[in-house]
Amino acid sequence: MRDAEFFEKHNAQHFWHPMAHPADMLANPPKIITSAEGVNLTDSNGKTVLDAVGGLWNVNLGYSNQKIKTAMQQQLQTLPYYTSFSGTSHESAIELSYVLSEWFSEDGLSRAFFSSGGSDSIETALRLARQYHRIRGDKERTKFISLKQGYHGTHFGGASINGNARFRRNYEPMLAGCFHIPAPWTYRNPFDETDPEKLAQRCVALLEAEIEFQGADTVAAFIMEPVLGAGGIIPPHKSFMPLVREICDRHGVLLIADEVITAYGRTGAWTGSRLWGVKPDILCSAKAITNGYFPFAATMLSNQIAETFENNKDATGAIGHGYTYSAHPVGAAAALATLEEMKRLEVATNATNRGNELMLECLNLQKKYDIIGDVRGIGLMLALEIVSNRSTKEAMDKTTMSKIFDGAYEAGVMIRVSGNKIIISPSLIVSKLETQTIVHALDHALGSAQ
Ligand SMILES: Cc1ncc(COP(=O)(O)O)c(C=O)c1O
C-alpha cells in the first residue's frame, strides 16, 4: 500500500489529465479524491464536500448504490468479459437491449448499439447515419450540421461537429463537411434577440437555409443536445426542437439527439427529446446509464433506420464499426441495475422538484450579486454566468472564477467552473437540505470573490 506522501509527490507527475494543461497541473496539482459516499466526496486532506457536479453529470444515483455494485460484482464472477462481435453474445447485453427498447419505446427507438462512452456513442451515430443513407442509395448525404456551443465529445467526428473552438483549434483540420448554426441562446446571440421563441425561429430559419445552401441531398444529419450542457447549459424554447424535427423531415435529414447528459432523467423528463415532444432518429446516451460506475454507452436507433439495415441484402448494410468493449458484460449488468434503480427512486421527478427549488434560490442570488449576469437551466442542470459588468456582459476573469471555486469548496461544496460559468448538476437523488447546502456555499463563494 502506498502512503499519502507517495500520492502527493507523484500527483500529475506522470499522469496527463484530460481537459487540462499539463504545465498547469504540475504547478497546481489537482485535488485527490479518496472516497465517496451518498452525494459526498472526501479528499486526501480528510475534507468532505457535497458533490454539486454529480461526478461529471453521470453519478445520478450517488456513490453508494449497492444494487449496482452487487450486479457488477456478480457479473465479474460469472462472465467478466466476452466479445459481442459477430458470432457471440451474452445474456446481460441481450437483456439490456430488450430493457432499453422498452425504456425508449416512447421515443420511437428500438435498437441499441453499445460502446464505452459519450464520444463513442456520437461516433457511432455519425457513422451509422451516413451508412443509412448509403444503403438507401443516397450516397452523397454525408454532411453534418450542428449548433455552435454544442458539445459532442472529442473523437474527430464529435470534435468536428463541436461548437466550441477550445476543443477544435489545436487539433485542426477537422472532418470535412461539418457546418454550424447559432444556438438558441438568449443571453448571447448574433441577432441580439432576447425573446426565446423568436430566437428559436431565427435559428431554425438558418438551419433550413444552411440545408438548402449545402443541397439537402448532401446532408446526412443534424445533431443537437436537447438542452446544451457543457456549452453553458442552454435550454432552448420549447418550440425549437419540434421545428428542427419538421425541417429535418422536409429535407430527408436525420435528427440525432445527443442525450449523453439529458437521457435518464436529468431534465426532469426521462429523455430530453421527450421533454420537447420530439422523436429523434438516433439518440446517443452514456454517462448515467451505469451511474458512472462503468464506462458504457448506448446509441439508440429508430424502427425506420433498423428496418433499412435489417432488410438490406448486400454489403452496404454490414456494420464495419464497433469496439472491443462494445456491450461489455459488466457495463451491461451495471446498466440493467441502474435503469431499475432510476425508476424505483423516481429520480426524474426529484430532478424537477429539486431543480425548481435551486433555480429560485439562484435567481435570489442574482438579485444579491451583480456579477451574476444570467441564471438558466432546467431540472438538475443549471448555470450561473458570471460577468464583470452586467450591462456589457463582459466575462469574469479566470482569477475571480478560481476564487469562486475555492470559496465554494471551503464552504463544503464541489462546483464546476467552466470559463465564466458555474455549472451545477448534482446527483438526481439530492435532497432539499442538500440543495440548500449548495446555495449557501454559492452565497459564501460569490460574497468572498467580490
Ligand atoms: C452532450 C455530450 N456529448 C458527448 C459527450 C462525450 O462523452 P464522453 O466524455 O463520455 O466521451 C459529452 C461529455 O460530457 C457530452 O456532454
The ligand as an ORCA input file, in Angstrom:
! r2SCAN-3c Opt
* xyz 0 1
  C     -23.584     16.161    -24.719
  C     -22.320     15.362    -24.663
  N     -21.998     14.584    -25.698
  C     -20.889     13.822    -25.682
  C     -20.031     13.835    -24.602
  C     -18.786     12.994    -24.595
  O     -18.880     11.999    -23.655
  P     -17.573     11.271    -23.083
  O     -16.830     12.298    -22.309
  O     -18.132     10.159    -22.241
  O     -16.819     10.749    -24.254
  C     -20.329     14.632    -23.505
  C     -19.442     14.691    -22.325
  O     -19.596     15.484    -21.435
  C     -21.499     15.426    -23.533
  O     -21.810     16.247    -22.522
*
